[in-house]
Amino acid sequence: MIYLDEAATAPVRREVLAAMGPYLGPAFGNPSSRHATGEVAARALDDARRAVADALGARPGEIVFCSGGTEAANLAVKGIALATPRGRHVVVSAVEHPAVLESARWLGRLGFEVTELDVDSDGLVHPETLAAALRDDTTVVSVQHANNEVGTVQPVAELAAVAAERGVPFHTDAVQTAPWLDLTVDRLGVQALSLSGHKLGTPKGIGALWVRRGVPLEPIVHGGGQEAGRRSGTENVAGAVGLATALGFVDLARAVEVAARRDVFVDDVLARVPGARLTGHRTDRLPGHASFVLPGRSGESVLLDLDRHGVASSSGSACHAGSDEPSHVLTAMGFERELAQTAVRFSFGPAVSADDLRAAAELFTTVAGAKA
């Protein structure tokens, strides 16, 4: 199989499993327990917290471990909005992951006013669009670092600077960019950033939210007060160790070579498949991401045919279980509903070779229809 669906989940790294192993077996203690077994787990959790903080250029006390990117985004958007007394206005982009969009809409049902920022045909939020949306009562802004469906990378540093001028906390969903881009939080200028381990090579079920010290945060999971009172529940020590280990294997230098292979793949597909259109920004996109719409074809049938031929890909998002609705990302970018339903997404990491991508392009051509 040629696996081209890493935006949904990446293969688990053997090194990550090895690092997690002791905390799934002999070092099984609860890190809140006051005995030797618990203290072993507590030390591992502290070490993991420091490692995740180091990867972000942050302080260990600013890291909140949670169950994944969805919970981290929920905690950021809801937690900051609910804890900020200045007003009841929330700003998000129209192309956010559902974890952010639905959190904002939930706040809307509590009486907050929600503004969803328009994007251009490439999926970009422009700084002037954000500036026009901000108000004196805006409590939080959330704009993703990069889009999971079309791969467009947002100008987060510029957008965060606009929010900072008005004193508004800015959260970015960096789930998709963690394997590829510099997440040093001071360079991004954000006040909160969310991560998910399974995009980096951990098993599913671990994530983290970084929140800058001093930013108010109301917990949304209540209980025993773990994670400095910001997220209750016994911590997933093995998962935290896995996340820290996976971040240690991120090699930003590989992004350049992967992007070069991506560009060859994109050109190959556009040259071969009649009517195929690339979605997302042509250059400001994730290195291992190529997404297309196919006028007059069924995206789902193309995916099934690719799968039968040994190529794993996606219709654009793995986050809408059982939904046959067109992508909200593509419709926000101006694509008609019928065309949006033809989307096919290929996403891959450094282990996918140029030969793999060439073979995938040939199979894609076969199932989608070659040019004469």
N, C-alpha and C positions, 0 to 999 in steps of 0.2 A: 504494500500500500504506500502511495505517496500522500503524506499527511499535510494538507494545506488548510488547516482550520485552527491555527494556534491563537487566533483572536478569541475563539471560544474557550479553549483550554490548551495549555502546552503539555507535552509529555513530561512525566515526572522524572526528575534527575535521580540517578542512582546515588550520587553523593548526598543529596537531600534526604533520601530514605535512610541512608546509613547514619547521618547525623541525628535523625529523629528516633532511630531504633531504640536507644536506651530508655527514652522517655515514654515508649509504648510498652516497655517490659520492666526491667529491674528498677529503674528510677521513676516509678509510676506515681510518686507522692503528689499530694495536693500542695501547691506552693504556699498556701496560707496556713498549713499545719506547722505547729511548733515542735517538731521532732526531726531526727536526722534525715529520714526519707523525704519529708516535706522540704527541708532546707536544701537538699540536693536539687529538687525541682525549682525552688525559689532562685537559687544561684543561676541555673540554666535560663530561667525566665529573665533575670536581670541582664545576663550576658547577651541574650537575644535582643533585648530592648536597646542595649547600647549599640549593638551592631546595626540594627535598623536605623537608629538615630544617626549613626556615623554615615550611613549610605545617603542620608538626606541632608547632612550638614546641620543636624539638629541636636537638641538635648534629649537624653533618655526619658526624662520626666514628661516630655511632650508627646510620647508615643502611647497610643491606646490600642491594645490588641483586641481584635473582634473576629467575627466568623467569616468575613470576606469583604469584598468591595461593596456589595450592596448594603450591608450593615454599616460599614464605614461612611458611605455617602449619606445614608439616613441620619446617622449621628451628627455628621457635619451640618447638613442643611437644617434639620429640625432642631438639633441641639443648640446651634448658634442663634437661630431665629428666636427660639423660645427663651433663651437666656439674655437676649439683648433688649434692653428697655426702651431704646430710642424710637421704635415704631413697629409697624406690622406690614411691611412691604418686602417681598422677596423677588429677586431677579435671577432667572436661569435662562440658558439658551434653548431654542426650540429643538435642538438636535441632541440633547443630553441623553445619557443612558436612563432607562426607566427608573433606576434607583434614585436619581436626582429629580426627574420630572414628577414622579408619583409622590415623592416626599414633599415637593413644593405644592402639588395639588392637594395633598392632605392638609397642609398648613392653610391652604385656601378654604377648606371646609371648616377650619377653626376660626375663620374671620380675617386671615391675612389676605392682602391683595398680592397677586402673583403676576409678574410681567415675564413673558417668554420672548426672548430677543430673536428678531429675524436674522437669518443668515443669507449669504449670497449663494450663487449657483454652485460654488465649490464647497459650501458648507462652513464658510468662515464667518465669525462674528467680528464686526469692525469696531474699533475703539469708540468711534463717534456714536455708534448705535447704543453702546453701553452708557456712554456719558449722557445721552439724551434720556435714558430710562431711569437714571439714579435720582433719588429724592431725599429729602431731609429725613424721612422716616424709613429708608431702606435699611434692613437689618442684616442681610447677607446676599452675596452674589455667588453663584456657582456656574462656572464654565469649564468644561472638560479640557484636559490637555490634548487629547486626540480622540477622534471618533472611532468607535468600535466597528461601525458598518462601512464607512467609506474611507477611513484612514486619515482624514484631514487633521493636520496639527494646528491648533489654535495659537494665536499670538498672546499666550497667557501673561507673559511679563508686561506687555503693553496694557492689556486689559486690567491686570491687577493694579498697575500704576494709576489708571483712571479711577478705580474704586478707592485706592488709598487717598487720593486727593480729596475725597468726600468722607474719609474715615470709615468706610464700609468694609467689614471683613470679607475676604475673597477665598472661596474653596475651589480647588480643582480636583477632578477625578482623573488620577494618573494611572489607572489600572492598565490601560493599553500601552502607555509610554514607559512604564518601569523597565522593560527589557531593553529599551532603545535610547532614551534621551536622558540628559542630565536633569536630575531631580533635586539639585541643591536648592533648598527652599528660599534662601536669601536671594539667589539669582532670579528665581521665579517671582519673588515678591508677594507670595501668597501667605494667608494666615492659617490655612488648613489644606491637607492633601491626603487623598485616600488611595490605598493599595490593595491588591488581591494576590495571594500567593500562587494560585493555580495558573496564572499567566506567566509565571516565572519558573515553574518546574516543581512546585510543591503539590501534595494532594489537595483536593478541594476542602474548604472549611476553615481557612485562616486568612486574615487580612489585618490591616492596620490603618488607623487614622492618626496623622500628625496634626496637632493643634498647637499653634504658637502660644507660648506662655503668656498669660494675661488675657487671652481671648475667652470670654465667658462661654460655657458649654453646659447645657442642661442634659443630664443623662436621659436616655430613652429606654434603657433596660435597667430595671430596679431590682435590688436584692441586697446582697451582702457587702456591697461597696468596694468590690475589687477594681483594679485599674484606677486607683486614686479616686474612687467614687464616680468615675465617668462611665464605667460599663461593668455592671455587676455580672456575676457568674464565674465559676471556677475556670481559670485560664486554661487554654489548650497549649500546654507547655511544649509538647512535641511539634505542634503546628508553628508556634513562635520560633522554635529552633530551626525548623525547616525554612521559614520565611527569611530568617537572618542568613542562613546558609545559601539560599538561592540568590539573594541580593549580592552576596559575595562573588558569584559567578558571572554577574552582569559585566559585559565587556563592550563599552560604548564604541570602541574602535571597529567592532564587527559590523556596525550599522552601515558603514560606507560600502563595504563589499556586498552586503545583502541588498542595499538599495540599487546597486549596479545590476545585480541579477534580476531584481524586480523590474527595472526599466526595460531590460531585454525581453522579459516575459510579457510586459504590457504591450510593447511594440509588436511582438510576435502575435499576440491575440488580436490586436486591432488590425493587423495586416491580413490575418487569415479569416476572421469570423465576420460575415457580412452584417453591417449595421451595429456591431458591438460598440458601446460607448463607455469610456472610463468614467467612473463616478468619484467625486472628491477632487481635491487639488492635485494638479499634475506633479508638482515637486514638493510642496509642503505637506507631505504625507508620511505615514509610518513606513519605515524601510521595508518591512516584509508584508506589505499589504497592497493588493490589487483587486479592485471591485468593478464590476461591469453591469450594465443593463443590456438586454437583448431584445430589441423590438420584435414583436410577432412570435415570440417563443414563450414557453412556460419555464420559468426559472426552476420550479420544483422538479419538473421532468428532466431538465438538464442535470440537476444535482443527482437525481437517482441514477441516471445513465453514467455519470462520472463515477459514482460509488460502485456501480457494477463493474466498471473497468479499473477499479483500484485507486481512484483519486478521491480523497475526502476533502470536501469544501463545504460552503455554507450559503444560505440564501441572503445573508447580510447580518443577521443577529441570531444568537442562540438564546436570547433572553426573553422571548415572547412565546412561552410554552403553549403549543396548540393553537396559536393565532394564525389566521390566514389574511389578516389585514395588511395592506401595503405598509412599507416602512415609513414611520413618521419622519425619519431623517431625510429620506429622498423626497417626500412630498413637501417638507419644509424648504428643500433646496429647489423646488419648482418643478419636479418631475410629476407627470400625470400619474394617477393611481394605477392605471393599467400597466404603464411602463415600469413603475416602481415594483410591481409584483414579478418582474422578470429578473430581479437582481441575483447576481452570483458573486460571492466573495471568496478570494483566495488569500490566505494569510499563513506566513511561514517564518521559520527561524533560521539561524546560521547553518543548521545541519542539513537543510534542503539544498541540494546542489543545482548547478546550472543544468545538468543532464536531467534531473528530476523535473525541473520547470519546463524544459524543452519537451519532455514526454507528456507533461500535463497539458501544455499548449496544443500539442498534436491531438490528444484525446478530446480536449475541449472543442477543437475545430471539428472533429468527427461527430460529436454528439450535438453541437450547436449549429452545424452547417457551414461548410467551407465555401470561400469565394471561388468562383470559377477561374 
